[in-house]
Amino acid sequence: MSRVDSDNARLRRLRRLGHRKGLTILTTKKPDPKVVNGGYMLSADETFKVILGDRPVPYSASLDQIEAYLDPDDEE
């Protein structure tokens, strides 16, 4: 299995987890040279407020950061 496949599977799993918590993982459409290790933002479904990944530049959160925020071990 390639790294791309495992990242895609991980992203799908985190999106499902976020959906259950009322959160959406957003990805950038175009590669941004300012974003080194990331490419994701986390936003609240009700308010559309960005919770993670908007600082220092948009889409700066990594999957590791999103996973840590969602804390999959803390599922209800």
mmJSON file of the N, C-alpha and C atoms, coordinates in Angstrom:
{"data_MODEL":{"atom_site":{
"group_PDB":["ATOM","ATOM","ATOM","ATOM","ATOM","ATOM","ATOM","ATOM","ATOM","ATOM","ATOM","ATOM","ATOM","ATOM","ATOM","ATOM","ATOM","ATOM","ATOM","ATOM","ATOM","ATOM","ATOM","ATOM","ATOM","ATOM","ATOM","ATOM","ATOM","ATOM","ATOM","ATOM","ATOM","ATOM","ATOM","ATOM","ATOM","ATOM","ATOM","ATOM","ATOM","ATOM","ATOM","ATOM","ATOM","ATOM","ATOM","ATOM","ATOM","ATOM","ATOM","ATOM","ATOM","ATOM","ATOM","ATOM","ATOM","ATOM","ATOM","ATOM","ATOM","ATOM","ATOM","ATOM","ATOM","ATOM","ATOM","ATOM","ATOM","ATOM","ATOM","ATOM","ATOM","ATOM","ATOM","ATOM","ATOM","ATOM","ATOM","ATOM","ATOM","ATOM","ATOM","ATOM","ATOM","ATOM","ATOM","ATOM","ATOM","ATOM","ATOM","ATOM","ATOM","ATOM","ATOM","ATOM","ATOM","ATOM","ATOM","ATOM","ATOM","ATOM","ATOM","ATOM","ATOM","ATOM","ATOM","ATOM","ATOM","ATOM","ATOM","ATOM","ATOM","ATOM","ATOM","ATOM","ATOM","ATOM","ATOM","ATOM","ATOM","ATOM","ATOM","ATOM","ATOM","ATOM","ATOM","ATOM","ATOM","ATOM","ATOM","ATOM","ATOM","ATOM","ATOM","ATOM","ATOM","ATOM","ATOM","ATOM","ATOM","ATOM","ATOM","ATOM","ATOM","ATOM","ATOM","ATOM","ATOM","ATOM","ATOM","ATOM","ATOM","ATOM","ATOM","ATOM","ATOM","ATOM","ATOM","ATOM","ATOM","ATOM","ATOM","ATOM","ATOM","ATOM","ATOM","ATOM","ATOM","ATOM","ATOM","ATOM","ATOM","ATOM","ATOM","ATOM","ATOM","ATOM","ATOM","ATOM","ATOM","ATOM","ATOM","ATOM","ATOM","ATOM","ATOM","ATOM","ATOM","ATOM","ATOM","ATOM","ATOM","ATOM","ATOM","ATOM","ATOM","ATOM","ATOM","ATOM","ATOM","ATOM","ATOM","ATOM","ATOM","ATOM","ATOM","ATOM","ATOM","ATOM","ATOM","ATOM","ATOM","ATOM","ATOM","ATOM","ATOM","ATOM","ATOM","ATOM","ATOM","ATOM","ATOM","ATOM","ATOM","ATOM","ATOM","ATOM"],
"id":[1,2,3,4,5,6,7,8,9,10,11,12,13,14,15,16,17,18,19,20,21,22,23,24,25,26,27,28,29,30,31,32,33,34,35,36,37,38,39,40,41,42,43,44,45,46,47,48,49,50,51,52,53,54,55,56,57,58,59,60,61,62,63,64,65,66,67,68,69,70,71,72,73,74,75,76,77,78,79,80,81,82,83,84,85,86,87,88,89,90,91,92,93,94,95,96,97,98,99,100,101,102,103,104,105,106,107,108,109,110,111,112,113,114,115,116,117,118,119,120,121,122,123,124,125,126,127,128,129,130,131,132,133,134,135,136,137,138,139,140,141,142,143,144,145,146,147,148,149,150,151,152,153,154,155,156,157,158,159,160,161,162,163,164,165,166,167,168,169,170,171,172,173,174,175,176,177,178,179,180,181,182,183,184,185,186,187,188,189,190,191,192,193,194,195,196,197,198,199,200,201,202,203,204,205,206,207,208,209,210,211,212,213,214,215,216,217,218,219,220,221,222,223,224,225,226,227,228],
"type_symbol":["N","C","C","N","C","C","N","C","C","N","C","C","N","C","C","N","C","C","N","C","C","N","C","C","N","C","C","N","C","C","N","C","C","N","C","C","N","C","C","N","C","C","N","C","C","N","C","C","N","C","C","N","C","C","N","C","C","N","C","C","N","C","C","N","C","C","N","C","C","N","C","C","N","C","C","N","C","C","N","C","C","N","C","C","N","C","C","N","C","C","N","C","C","N","C","C","N","C","C","N","C","C","N","C","C","N","C","C","N","C","C","N","C","C","N","C","C","N","C","C","N","C","C","N","C","C","N","C","C","N","C","C","N","C","C","N","C","C","N","C","C","N","C","C","N","C","C","N","C","C","N","C","C","N","C","C","N","C","C","N","C","C","N","C","C","N","C","C","N","C","C","N","C","C","N","C","C","N","C","C","N","C","C","N","C","C","N","C","C","N","C","C","N","C","C","N","C","C","N","C","C","N","C","C","N","C","C","N","C","C","N","C","C","N","C","C","N","C","C","N","C","C","N","C","C","N","C","C"],
"label_atom_id":["N","CA","C","N","CA","C","N","CA","C","N","CA","C","N","CA","C","N","CA","C","N","CA","C","N","CA","C","N","CA","C","N","CA","C","N","CA","C","N","CA","C","N","CA","C","N","CA","C","N","CA","C","N","CA","C","N","CA","C","N","CA","C","N","CA","C","N","CA","C","N","CA","C","N","CA","C","N","CA","C","N","CA","C","N","CA","C","N","CA","C","N","CA","C","N","CA","C","N","CA","C","N","CA","C","N","CA","C","N","CA","C","N","CA","C","N","CA","C","N","CA","C","N","CA","C","N","CA","C","N","CA","C","N","CA","C","N","CA","C","N","CA","C","N","CA","C","N","CA","C","N","CA","C","N","CA","C","N","CA","C","N","CA","C","N","CA","C","N","CA","C","N","CA","C","N","CA","C","N","CA","C","N","CA","C","N","CA","C","N","CA","C","N","CA","C","N","CA","C","N","CA","C","N","CA","C","N","CA","C","N","CA","C","N","CA","C","N","CA","C","N","CA","C","N","CA","C","N","CA","C","N","CA","C","N","CA","C","N","CA","C","N","CA","C","N","CA","C","N","CA","C","N","CA","C","N","CA","C","N","CA","C","N","CA","C"],
"label_alt_id":[null,null,null,null,null,null,null,null,null,null,null,null,null,null,null,null,null,null,null,null,null,null,null,null,null,null,null,null,null,null,null,null,null,null,null,null,null,null,null,null,null,null,null,null,null,null,null,null,null,null,null,null,null,null,null,null,null,null,null,null,null,null,null,null,null,null,null,null,null,null,null,null,null,null,null,null,null,null,null,null,null,null,null,null,null,null,null,null,null,null,null,null,null,null,null,null,null,null,null,null,null,null,null,null,null,null,null,null,null,null,null,null,null,null,null,null,null,null,null,null,null,null,null,null,null,null,null,null,null,null,null,null,null,null,null,null,null,null,null,null,null,null,null,null,null,null,null,null,null,null,null,null,null,null,null,null,null,null,null,null,null,null,null,null,null,null,null,null,null,null,null,null,null,null,null,null,null,null,null,null,null,null,null,null,null,null,null,null,null,null,null,null,null,null,null,null,null,null,null,null,null,null,null,null,null,null,null,null,null,null,null,null,null,null,null,null,null,null,null,null,null,null,null,null,null,null,null,null],
"label_comp_id":["MET","MET","MET","SER","SER","SER","ARG","ARG","ARG","VAL","VAL","VAL","ASP","ASP","ASP","SER","SER","SER","ASP","ASP","ASP","ASN","ASN","ASN","ALA","ALA","ALA","ARG","ARG","ARG","LEU","LEU","LEU","ARG","ARG","ARG","ARG","ARG","ARG","LEU","LEU","LEU","ARG","ARG","ARG","ARG","ARG","ARG","LEU","LEU","LEU","GLY","GLY","GLY","HIS","HIS","HIS","ARG","ARG","ARG","LYS","LYS","LYS","GLY","GLY","GLY","LEU","LEU","LEU","THR","THR","THR","ILE","ILE","ILE","LEU","LEU","LEU","THR","THR","THR","THR","THR","THR","LYS","LYS","LYS","LYS","LYS","LYS","PRO","PRO","PRO","ASP","ASP","ASP","PRO","PRO","PRO","LYS","LYS","LYS","VAL","VAL","VAL","VAL","VAL","VAL","ASN","ASN","ASN","GLY","GLY","GLY","GLY","GLY","GLY","TYR","TYR","TYR","MET","MET","MET","LEU","LEU","LEU","SER","SER","SER","ALA","ALA","ALA","ASP","ASP","ASP","GLU","GLU","GLU","THR","THR","THR","PHE","PHE","PHE","LYS","LYS","LYS","VAL","VAL","VAL","ILE","ILE","ILE","LEU","LEU","LEU","GLY","GLY","GLY","ASP","ASP","ASP","ARG","ARG","ARG","PRO","PRO","PRO","VAL","VAL","VAL","PRO","PRO","PRO","TYR","TYR","TYR","SER","SER","SER","ALA","ALA","ALA","SER","SER","SER","LEU","LEU","LEU","ASP","ASP","ASP","GLN","GLN","GLN","ILE","ILE","ILE","GLU","GLU","GLU","ALA","ALA","ALA","TYR","TYR","TYR","LEU","LEU","LEU","ASP","ASP","ASP","PRO","PRO","PRO","ASP","ASP","ASP","ASP","ASP","ASP","GLU","GLU","GLU","GLU","GLU","GLU"],
"label_asym_id":["A","A","A","A","A","A","A","A","A","A","A","A","A","A","A","A","A","A","A","A","A","A","A","A","A","A","A","A","A","A","A","A","A","A","A","A","A","A","A","A","A","A","A","A","A","A","A","A","A","A","A","A","A","A","A","A","A","A","A","A","A","A","A","A","A","A","A","A","A","A","A","A","A","A","A","A","A","A","A","A","A","A","A","A","A","A","A","A","A","A","A","A","A","A","A","A","A","A","A","A","A","A","A","A","A","A","A","A","A","A","A","A","A","A","A","A","A","A","A","A","A","A","A","A","A","A","A","A","A","A","A","A","A","A","A","A","A","A","A","A","A","A","A","A","A","A","A","A","A","A","A","A","A","A","A","A","A","A","A","A","A","A","A","A","A","A","A","A","A","A","A","A","A","A","A","A","A","A","A","A","A","A","A","A","A","A","A","A","A","A","A","A","A","A","A","A","A","A","A","A","A","A","A","A","A","A","A","A","A","A","A","A","A","A","A","A","A","A","A","A","A","A","A","A","A","A","A","A"],
"label_entity_id":["1","1","1","1","1","1","1","1","1","1","1","1","1","1","1","1","1","1","1","1","1","1","1","1","1","1","1","1","1","1","1","1","1","1","1","1","1","1","1","1","1","1","1","1","1","1","1","1","1","1","1","1","1","1","1","1","1","1","1","1","1","1","1","1","1","1","1","1","1","1","1","1","1","1","1","1","1","1","1","1","1","1","1","1","1","1","1","1","1","1","1","1","1","1","1","1","1","1","1","1","1","1","1","1","1","1","1","1","1","1","1","1","1","1","1","1","1","1","1","1","1","1","1","1","1","1","1","1","1","1","1","1","1","1","1","1","1","1","1","1","1","1","1","1","1","1","1","1","1","1","1","1","1","1","1","1","1","1","1","1","1","1","1","1","1","1","1","1","1","1","1","1","1","1","1","1","1","1","1","1","1","1","1","1","1","1","1","1","1","1","1","1","1","1","1","1","1","1","1","1","1","1","1","1","1","1","1","1","1","1","1","1","1","1","1","1","1","1","1","1","1","1","1","1","1","1","1","1"],
"label_seq_id":[1,1,1,2,2,2,3,3,3,4,4,4,5,5,5,6,6,6,7,7,7,8,8,8,9,9,9,10,10,10,11,11,11,12,12,12,13,13,13,14,14,14,15,15,15,16,16,16,17,17,17,18,18,18,19,19,19,20,20,20,21,21,21,22,22,22,23,23,23,24,24,24,25,25,25,26,26,26,27,27,27,28,28,28,29,29,29,30,30,30,31,31,31,32,32,32,33,33,33,34,34,34,35,35,35,36,36,36,37,37,37,38,38,38,39,39,39,40,40,40,41,41,41,42,42,42,43,43,43,44,44,44,45,45,45,46,46,46,47,47,47,48,48,48,49,49,49,50,50,50,51,51,51,52,52,52,53,53,53,54,54,54,55,55,55,56,56,56,57,57,57,58,58,58,59,59,59,60,60,60,61,61,61,62,62,62,63,63,63,64,64,64,65,65,65,66,66,66,67,67,67,68,68,68,69,69,69,70,70,70,71,71,71,72,72,72,73,73,73,74,74,74,75,75,75,76,76,76],
"pdbx_PDB_ins_code":[null,null,null,null,null,null,null,null,null,null,null,null,null,null,null,null,null,null,null,null,null,null,null,null,null,null,null,null,null,null,null,null,null,null,null,null,null,null,null,null,null,null,null,null,null,null,null,null,null,null,null,null,null,null,null,null,null,null,null,null,null,null,null,null,null,null,null,null,null,null,null,null,null,null,null,null,null,null,null,null,null,null,null,null,null,null,null,null,null,null,null,null,null,null,null,null,null,null,null,null,null,null,null,null,null,null,null,null,null,null,null,null,null,null,null,null,null,null,null,null,null,null,null,null,null,null,null,null,null,null,null,null,null,null,null,null,null,null,null,null,null,null,null,null,null,null,null,null,null,null,null,null,null,null,null,null,null,null,null,null,null,null,null,null,null,null,null,null,null,null,null,null,null,null,null,null,null,null,null,null,null,null,null,null,null,null,null,null,null,null,null,null,null,null,null,null,null,null,null,null,null,null,null,null,null,null,null,null,null,null,null,null,null,null,null,null,null,null,null,null,null,null,null,null,null,null,null,null],
"Cartn_x":[0.848,0.0,0.894,0.548,1.348,0.958,1.815,1.578,0.33,0.12,-1.052,-2.329,-2.378,-3.563,-3.83,-2.79,-2.994,-3.439,-2.922,-3.359,-4.814,-5.207,-6.601,-7.54,-7.159,-7.978,-8.061,-6.956,-6.928,-7.811,-7.758,-8.595,-10.074,-10.442,-11.841,-12.295,-11.444,-11.785,-11.96,-11.04,-11.133,-12.344,-12.704,-13.908,-15.153,-15.223,-16.371,-16.43,-15.286,-15.221,-15.629,-15.123,-15.478,-16.952,-17.513,-18.935,-19.798,-19.432,-20.177,-20.098,-19.049,-18.869,-19.297,-19.883,-20.351,-19.243,-18.189,-17.039,-16.756,-16.199,-15.854,-14.38,-13.717,-12.321,-12.32,-11.702,-11.598,-10.193,-10.107,-8.796,-8.657,-7.43,-7.167,-7.297,-7.829,-7.989,-6.676,-5.907,-4.633,-3.491,-2.376,-1.213,-0.751,-0.483,-0.027,1.413,2.335,3.742,3.987,3.061,3.214,2.917,2.157,1.783,2.817,3.602,4.668,4.158,3.701,3.211,1.761,0.876,-0.532,-1.404,-2.324,-3.257,-4.68,-4.924,-6.249,-6.671,-8.001,-8.602,-9.779,-10.116,-11.247,-12.234,-13.5,-14.505,-15.747,-16.474,-17.726,-18.842,-19.677,-20.752,-21.811,-22.169,-23.249,-22.864,-21.655,-21.248,-20.278,-19.749,-18.73,-17.449,-17.292,-16.09,-14.929,-13.771,-12.577,-12.021,-11.839,-11.385,-9.888,-9.379,-7.983,-7.478,-6.256,-5.612,-5.693,-6.103,-6.173,-5.013,-4.146,-3.0,-1.741,-0.651,-0.332,-0.882,-1.208,-1.829,-2.992,-3.977,-5.071,-4.57,-5.257,-4.955,-3.575,-3.231,-1.906,-1.909,-3.063,-3.115,-2.73,-2.068,-1.728,-2.769,-2.761,-3.667,-3.362,-2.09,-1.722,-2.373,-2.356,-2.953,-4.466,-5.094,-6.537,-6.897,-6.117,-6.374,-6.228,-5.221,-5.028,-6.198,-6.712,-7.834,-9.103,-9.352,-10.563,-10.493,-9.28,-9.044,-9.94,-9.585,-10.429,-10.636,-9.764,-9.944,-11.065,-11.578,-12.589,-13.974,-14.201,-15.491,-16.582,-17.779,-18.933,-19.595],
"Cartn_y":[-1.176,0.0,1.24,2.183,3.399,4.391,5.346,6.391,7.202,7.441,8.215,7.487,6.175,5.395,5.453,5.349,5.365,6.744,7.825,9.174,9.397,8.882,9.019,8.264,7.065,6.29,6.993,7.535,8.266,9.515,10.232,11.41,11.027,9.949,9.493,9.152,8.476,8.11,9.353,10.317,11.544,12.38,12.36,13.084,12.48,11.156,10.511,10.887,10.857,11.217,12.671,13.558,14.964,15.194,14.49,14.632,14.292,13.247,12.868,13.937,14.752,15.813,17.179,17.216,18.473,19.318,18.667,19.374,18.864,19.733,19.373,19.65,18.715,18.903,19.444,20.596,21.235,21.04,20.874,20.748,21.829,22.22,23.233,22.614,23.381,22.891,22.948,24.014,24.194,24.13,23.545,23.567,25.003,25.318,26.653,26.547,27.277,27.18,27.652,28.439,28.904,27.791,26.788,25.679,24.57,24.323,23.332,21.95,21.799,20.512,20.665,20.521,20.682,20.558,21.499,21.462,21.254,21.363,21.086,22.179,22.353,23.197,22.432,22.754,22.137,23.239,23.058,24.09,23.474,24.324,23.911,23.954,22.924,22.851,23.936,24.214,25.168,26.609,26.995,28.4,28.659,27.621,27.711,28.376,28.487,29.085,28.098,28.594,27.756,27.559,26.319,25.974,25.715,25.133,24.723,24.847,25.336,25.358,26.666,27.749,29.029,29.952,29.548,30.366,29.52,29.978,31.322,31.614,30.579,30.76,29.779,30.056,29.1,27.726,26.711,25.316,24.893,25.318,24.989,23.814,23.217,22.081,20.791,19.912,18.596,17.585,16.402,15.345,14.966,15.01,14.715,15.709,16.981,17.999,17.829,17.516,17.313,16.081,15.022,13.802,14.058,14.82,15.151,15.986,16.896,17.733,16.898,16.017,15.202,14.109,13.713,12.712,11.481,10.625,9.469,8.525,8.562,7.711,8.199,9.41,10.027,9.959,8.951,8.835,8.501,9.022,8.761,7.473],
"Cartn_z":[0.0,0.0,0.0,-0.834,-0.919,0.169,0.382,1.383,1.043,-0.252,-0.679,-0.282,-0.501,-0.148,1.347,2.155,3.602,4.073,3.473,3.835,3.429,2.276,1.844,2.772,3.172,4.092,5.446,5.886,7.159,7.086,5.985,5.802,5.818,5.149,5.158,6.567,7.325,8.702,9.565,9.418,10.201,9.792,8.532,8.096,8.726,8.788,9.441,10.912,11.582,12.995,13.204,12.37,12.473,12.219,11.253,10.933,12.148,12.875,14.079,15.157,15.108,16.099,15.567,14.372,13.796,13.197,12.711,12.139,10.731,9.898,8.523,8.282,7.626,7.227,5.808,5.637,4.33,3.785,2.463,1.824,0.771,0.518,-0.499,-1.885,-2.808,-4.183,-4.96,-4.71,-5.408,-4.405,-4.769,-3.88,-3.635,-2.383,-2.009,-1.531,-2.136,-1.723,-0.291,0.284,1.672,2.671,2.256,3.132,2.951,4.002,3.91,4.31,5.535,6.035,6.432,5.524,5.858,4.638,4.532,3.43,3.883,5.218,5.758,6.73,6.843,7.867,8.451,9.683,10.37,10.702,10.307,10.57,11.204,11.944,12.583,11.549,11.515,10.534,10.748,11.981,12.256,11.961,12.327,12.215,11.066,10.477,9.421,9.913,11.226,11.809,11.699,11.278,11.19,12.592,12.982,14.319,14.342,13.27,13.218,11.786,11.635,10.334,9.58,10.242,9.534,9.882,10.788,11.189,11.118,10.617,10.153,8.76,7.982,6.671,6.56,5.709,5.535,5.091,5.534,5.197,5.697,6.899,7.431,8.398,8.666,9.588,8.862,9.584,9.04,9.518,8.932,9.395,10.833,11.223,12.612,13.573,13.219,14.074,14.157,13.051,13.048,13.859,13.704,14.465,15.963,16.347,17.759,18.282,17.469,17.89,18.059,17.108,17.163,18.23,18.604,19.643,19.467,18.529,18.247,19.436,20.415,21.607,22.492,22.248,23.094,22.44,21.6,20.929,21.92,21.615,22.485,22.112],
"occupancy":[1.0,1.0,1.0,1.0,1.0,1.0,1.0,1.0,1.0,1.0,1.0,1.0,1.0,1.0,1.0,1.0,1.0,1.0,1.0,1.0,1.0,1.0,1.0,1.0,1.0,1.0,1.0,1.0,1.0,1.0,1.0,1.0,1.0,1.0,1.0,1.0,1.0,1.0,1.0,1.0,1.0,1.0,1.0,1.0,1.0,1.0,1.0,1.0,1.0,1.0,1.0,1.0,1.0,1.0,1.0,1.0,1.0,1.0,1.0,1.0,1.0,1.0,1.0,1.0,1.0,1.0,1.0,1.0,1.0,1.0,1.0,1.0,1.0,1.0,1.0,1.0,1.0,1.0,1.0,1.0,1.0,1.0,1.0,1.0,1.0,1.0,1.0,1.0,1.0,1.0,1.0,1.0,1.0,1.0,1.0,1.0,1.0,1.0,1.0,1.0,1.0,1.0,1.0,1.0,1.0,1.0,1.0,1.0,1.0,1.0,1.0,1.0,1.0,1.0,1.0,1.0,1.0,1.0,1.0,1.0,1.0,1.0,1.0,1.0,1.0,1.0,1.0,1.0,1.0,1.0,1.0,1.0,1.0,1.0,1.0,1.0,1.0,1.0,1.0,1.0,1.0,1.0,1.0,1.0,1.0,1.0,1.0,1.0,1.0,1.0,1.0,1.0,1.0,1.0,1.0,1.0,1.0,1.0,1.0,1.0,1.0,1.0,1.0,1.0,1.0,1.0,1.0,1.0,1.0,1.0,1.0,1.0,1.0,1.0,1.0,1.0,1.0,1.0,1.0,1.0,1.0,1.0,1.0,1.0,1.0,1.0,1.0,1.0,1.0,1.0,1.0,1.0,1.0,1.0,1.0,1.0,1.0,1.0,1.0,1.0,1.0,1.0,1.0,1.0,1.0,1.0,1.0,1.0,1.0,1.0,1.0,1.0,1.0,1.0,1.0,1.0,1.0,1.0,1.0,1.0,1.0,1.0,1.0,1.0,1.0,1.0,1.0,1.0],
"B_iso_or_equiv":[0.0,0.0,0.0,0.0,0.0,0.0,0.0,0.0,0.0,0.0,0.0,0.0,0.0,0.0,0.0,0.0,0.0,0.0,0.0,0.0,0.0,0.0,0.0,0.0,0.0,0.0,0.0,0.0,0.0,0.0,0.0,0.0,0.0,0.0,0.0,0.0,0.0,0.0,0.0,0.0,0.0,0.0,0.0,0.0,0.0,0.0,0.0,0.0,0.0,0.0,0.0,0.0,0.0,0.0,0.0,0.0,0.0,0.0,0.0,0.0,0.0,0.0,0.0,0.0,0.0,0.0,0.0,0.0,0.0,0.0,0.0,0.0,0.0,0.0,0.0,0.0,0.0,0.0,0.0,0.0,0.0,0.0,0.0,0.0,0.0,0.0,0.0,0.0,0.0,0.0,0.0,0.0,0.0,0.0,0.0,0.0,0.0,0.0,0.0,0.0,0.0,0.0,0.0,0.0,0.0,0.0,0.0,0.0,0.0,0.0,0.0,0.0,0.0,0.0,0.0,0.0,0.0,0.0,0.0,0.0,0.0,0.0,0.0,0.0,0.0,0.0,0.0,0.0,0.0,0.0,0.0,0.0,0.0,0.0,0.0,0.0,0.0,0.0,0.0,0.0,0.0,0.0,0.0,0.0,0.0,0.0,0.0,0.0,0.0,0.0,0.0,0.0,0.0,0.0,0.0,0.0,0.0,0.0,0.0,0.0,0.0,0.0,0.0,0.0,0.0,0.0,0.0,0.0,0.0,0.0,0.0,0.0,0.0,0.0,0.0,0.0,0.0,0.0,0.0,0.0,0.0,0.0,0.0,0.0,0.0,0.0,0.0,0.0,0.0,0.0,0.0,0.0,0.0,0.0,0.0,0.0,0.0,0.0,0.0,0.0,0.0,0.0,0.0,0.0,0.0,0.0,0.0,0.0,0.0,0.0,0.0,0.0,0.0,0.0,0.0,0.0,0.0,0.0,0.0,0.0,0.0,0.0,0.0,0.0,0.0,0.0,0.0,0.0],
"pdbx_formal_charge":[null,null,null,null,null,null,null,null,null,null,null,null,null,null,null,null,null,null,null,null,null,null,null,null,null,null,null,null,null,null,null,null,null,null,null,null,null,null,null,null,null,null,null,null,null,null,null,null,null,null,null,null,null,null,null,null,null,null,null,null,null,null,null,null,null,null,null,null,null,null,null,null,null,null,null,null,null,null,null,null,null,null,null,null,null,null,null,null,null,null,null,null,null,null,null,null,null,null,null,null,null,null,null,null,null,null,null,null,null,null,null,null,null,null,null,null,null,null,null,null,null,null,null,null,null,null,null,null,null,null,null,null,null,null,null,null,null,null,null,null,null,null,null,null,null,null,null,null,null,null,null,null,null,null,null,null,null,null,null,null,null,null,null,null,null,null,null,null,null,null,null,null,null,null,null,null,null,null,null,null,null,null,null,null,null,null,null,null,null,null,null,null,null,null,null,null,null,null,null,null,null,null,null,null,null,null,null,null,null,null,null,null,null,null,null,null,null,null,null,null,null,null,null,null,null,null,null,null],
"auth_seq_id":[1,1,1,2,2,2,3,3,3,4,4,4,5,5,5,6,6,6,7,7,7,8,8,8,9,9,9,10,10,10,11,11,11,12,12,12,13,13,13,14,14,14,15,15,15,16,16,16,17,17,17,18,18,18,19,19,19,20,20,20,21,21,21,22,22,22,23,23,23,24,24,24,25,25,25,26,26,26,27,27,27,28,28,28,29,29,29,30,30,30,31,31,31,32,32,32,33,33,33,34,34,34,35,35,35,36,36,36,37,37,37,38,38,38,39,39,39,40,40,40,41,41,41,42,42,42,43,43,43,44,44,44,45,45,45,46,46,46,47,47,47,48,48,48,49,49,49,50,50,50,51,51,51,52,52,52,53,53,53,54,54,54,55,55,55,56,56,56,57,57,57,58,58,58,59,59,59,60,60,60,61,61,61,62,62,62,63,63,63,64,64,64,65,65,65,66,66,66,67,67,67,68,68,68,69,69,69,70,70,70,71,71,71,72,72,72,73,73,73,74,74,74,75,75,75,76,76,76],
"auth_comp_id":["MET","MET","MET","SER","SER","SER","ARG","ARG","ARG","VAL","VAL","VAL","ASP","ASP","ASP","SER","SER","SER","ASP","ASP","ASP","ASN","ASN","ASN","ALA","ALA","ALA","ARG","ARG","ARG","LEU","LEU","LEU","ARG","ARG","ARG","ARG","ARG","ARG","LEU","LEU","LEU","ARG","ARG","ARG","ARG","ARG","ARG","LEU","LEU","LEU","GLY","GLY","GLY","HIS","HIS","HIS","ARG","ARG","ARG","LYS","LYS","LYS","GLY","GLY","GLY","LEU","LEU","LEU","THR","THR","THR","ILE","ILE","ILE","LEU","LEU","LEU","THR","THR","THR","THR","THR","THR","LYS","LYS","LYS","LYS","LYS","LYS","PRO","PRO","PRO","ASP","ASP","ASP","PRO","PRO","PRO","LYS","LYS","LYS","VAL","VAL","VAL","VAL","VAL","VAL","ASN","ASN","ASN","GLY","GLY","GLY","GLY","GLY","GLY","TYR","TYR","TYR","MET","MET","MET","LEU","LEU","LEU","SER","SER","SER","ALA","ALA","ALA","ASP","ASP","ASP","GLU","GLU","GLU","THR","THR","THR","PHE","PHE","PHE","LYS","LYS","LYS","VAL","VAL","VAL","ILE","ILE","ILE","LEU","LEU","LEU","GLY","GLY","GLY","ASP","ASP","ASP","ARG","ARG","ARG","PRO","PRO","PRO","VAL","VAL","VAL","PRO","PRO","PRO","TYR","TYR","TYR","SER","SER","SER","ALA","ALA","ALA","SER","SER","SER","LEU","LEU","LEU","ASP","ASP","ASP","GLN","GLN","GLN","ILE","ILE","ILE","GLU","GLU","GLU","ALA","ALA","ALA","TYR","TYR","TYR","LEU","LEU","LEU","ASP","ASP","ASP","PRO","PRO","PRO","ASP","ASP","ASP","ASP","ASP","ASP","GLU","GLU","GLU","GLU","GLU","GLU"],
"auth_asym_id":["A","A","A","A","A","A","A","A","A","A","A","A","A","A","A","A","A","A","A","A","A","A","A","A","A","A","A","A","A","A","A","A","A","A","A","A","A","A","A","A","A","A","A","A","A","A","A","A","A","A","A","A","A","A","A","A","A","A","A","A","A","A","A","A","A","A","A","A","A","A","A","A","A","A","A","A","A","A","A","A","A","A","A","A","A","A","A","A","A","A","A","A","A","A","A","A","A","A","A","A","A","A","A","A","A","A","A","A","A","A","A","A","A","A","A","A","A","A","A","A","A","A","A","A","A","A","A","A","A","A","A","A","A","A","A","A","A","A","A","A","A","A","A","A","A","A","A","A","A","A","A","A","A","A","A","A","A","A","A","A","A","A","A","A","A","A","A","A","A","A","A","A","A","A","A","A","A","A","A","A","A","A","A","A","A","A","A","A","A","A","A","A","A","A","A","A","A","A","A","A","A","A","A","A","A","A","A","A","A","A","A","A","A","A","A","A","A","A","A","A","A","A","A","A","A","A","A","A"],
"auth_atom_id":["N","CA","C","N","CA","C","N","CA","C","N","CA","C","N","CA","C","N","CA","C","N","CA","C","N","CA","C","N","CA","C","N","CA","C","N","CA","C","N","CA","C","N","CA","C","N","CA","C","N","CA","C","N","CA","C","N","CA","C","N","CA","C","N","CA","C","N","CA","C","N","CA","C","N","CA","C","N","CA","C","N","CA","C","N","CA","C","N","CA","C","N","CA","C","N","CA","C","N","CA","C","N","CA","C","N","CA","C","N","CA","C","N","CA","C","N","CA","C","N","CA","C","N","CA","C","N","CA","C","N","CA","C","N","CA","C","N","CA","C","N","CA","C","N","CA","C","N","CA","C","N","CA","C","N","CA","C","N","CA","C","N","CA","C","N","CA","C","N","CA","C","N","CA","C","N","CA","C","N","CA","C","N","CA","C","N","CA","C","N","CA","C","N","CA","C","N","CA","C","N","CA","C","N","CA","C","N","CA","C","N","CA","C","N","CA","C","N","CA","C","N","CA","C","N","CA","C","N","CA","C","N","CA","C","N","CA","C","N","CA","C","N","CA","C","N","CA","C","N","CA","C","N","CA","C","N","CA","C","N","CA","C","N","CA","C"],
"pdbx_PDB_model_num":[1,1,1,1,1,1,1,1,1,1,1,1,1,1,1,1,1,1,1,1,1,1,1,1,1,1,1,1,1,1,1,1,1,1,1,1,1,1,1,1,1,1,1,1,1,1,1,1,1,1,1,1,1,1,1,1,1,1,1,1,1,1,1,1,1,1,1,1,1,1,1,1,1,1,1,1,1,1,1,1,1,1,1,1,1,1,1,1,1,1,1,1,1,1,1,1,1,1,1,1,1,1,1,1,1,1,1,1,1,1,1,1,1,1,1,1,1,1,1,1,1,1,1,1,1,1,1,1,1,1,1,1,1,1,1,1,1,1,1,1,1,1,1,1,1,1,1,1,1,1,1,1,1,1,1,1,1,1,1,1,1,1,1,1,1,1,1,1,1,1,1,1,1,1,1,1,1,1,1,1,1,1,1,1,1,1,1,1,1,1,1,1,1,1,1,1,1,1,1,1,1,1,1,1,1,1,1,1,1,1,1,1,1,1,1,1,1,1,1,1,1,1,1,1,1,1,1,1]
}}}
